[in-house]
Amino acid sequence: MLSKPLITQNSPTLAGGFTVEAAEEYKKHYPRVTNISGGFSTSYKDFEFHGEGVYQQSHSGKDNDYLAYAVGFTLMLHKQHGKNVIKARW
């Protein structure tokens, strides 16, 4: 079995205080997490508003808790014969 590099902070021999040591194996961890997500889209006059988000919470503290989201809107700039001709999105 080939040795795999393991980066540790035990020795200040490399820049940033890191050193590389040989490790025989890596252990995979599957931390328990809960993800909650949702999204929406609605319109008002010439505007369409939309968004989505996800929240992750780690049960054991072995993974990061985070909130990620995206929001935006669409504006109809011109209408011709009841059809949307130009759209601008942000």
C-alpha positions in Angstrom: 0.0 0.0 0.0 1.4 3.4 -1.0 1.7 6.1 1.7 -0.6 9.1 1.3 0.4 12.6 2.4 -1.2 14.0 5.6 -0.9 17.7 6.3 -0.5 18.6 10.0 0.3 21.7 12.0 2.8 20.0 14.3 6.0 21.5 12.9 6.8 25.0 11.6 9.1 23.6 8.9 7.0 24.7 6.0 5.3 28.1 5.2 2.3 28.6 7.5 3.6 26.0 10.0 2.6 23.0 8.0 4.6 19.7 7.5 3.8 16.7 5.4 3.9 13.2 7.0 3.1 9.8 5.7 -0.2 8.2 6.6 -1.2 4.6 5.9 -4.9 5.2 5.4 -7.7 7.8 5.5 -10.9 7.3 7.4 -14.1 8.4 5.8 -16.6 10.3 8.0 -20.2 10.7 7.3 -21.5 13.2 9.8 -25.2 13.4 10.4 -26.7 16.6 9.1 -30.2 18.0 8.5 -30.9 20.1 5.4 -33.9 22.3 5.1 -34.6 24.0 1.8 -37.3 26.0 0.1 -38.0 28.4 -2.8 -40.6 30.8 -4.1 -41.7 32.7 -7.2 -44.4 35.4 -7.4 -45.3 38.2 -9.7 -46.6 41.7 -9.2 -47.4 43.9 -12.2 -44.4 43.8 -14.5 -42.1 42.2 -11.9 -41.4 38.5 -11.0 -39.6 37.9 -7.7 -38.0 34.6 -7.0 -35.6 33.0 -4.5 -34.4 29.8 -3.0 -32.3 28.8 0.0 -30.9 25.9 2.0 -29.9 25.6 5.6 -27.6 22.8 6.9 -27.1 21.9 10.5 -24.6 19.4 11.7 -25.8 17.2 14.7 -22.3 16.5 16.1 -20.4 19.6 15.2 -18.2 17.7 12.8 -19.4 19.6 9.7 -20.2 23.2 9.0 -23.6 24.7 9.7 -24.5 27.1 6.9 -27.2 29.1 5.1 -27.0 29.5 1.3 -29.5 31.5 -0.7 -30.2 33.2 -4.0 -32.8 35.9 -4.8 -33.6 37.8 -7.9 -36.3 39.4 -10.0 -37.4 39.7 -13.6 -38.7 43.0 -15.1 -40.8 43.0 -18.2 -39.6 46.1 -20.1 -42.0 46.1 -23.1 -45.2 44.5 -24.1 -46.5 44.2 -27.7 -49.9 42.7 -28.5 -50.1 41.2 -25.0 -46.8 39.3 -25.3 -43.6 40.0 -23.4 -40.9 41.2 -25.8 -38.0 42.2 -23.6 -37.0 40.7 -20.2 -34.3 41.9 -17.8 -33.2 39.5 -15.1 -31.1 40.2 -12.0 
